[in-house]
């Protein structure tokens, strides 16, 4: 059951939320709902998005390991 919730926020923050909403294709209510769901994320398993799911196994057989990625980040941020 959905219930109405009134929030008092800074006008600039509301404008930013509306711009983000338009870009993402989600309503501000959905964005807030998603955020509130994350607060309790330690008790609920995180949903894997279709984009992330499509990347699963992309590096299989590449021979890359976590240490390779760490080395890349170190080199990149020097």
C-alpha positions, 0 to 999 in steps of 0.5 A: 500500500502506498501512502503519501509522504510530505518532505520539506527540502531546499528548493535547489535540492528539489530542482536537482532531484527533478532534473535527475528524475527526468534524466533517469526516467524515474519519478522523484517518488521512485528515487526516494523510495529506492534510496530508502530501500538502500538504508535497510540494504544490509538486511535485504539482498541487493538487486542486480541491475540488467546492465550489471548482469550483462557484464557477468563473466565478461572477463572470464579467461582474461587472466586478469586478477584483482592485483592487476586492477589495483596496479592499474588504479595506482598508475592512473592516480599517480 
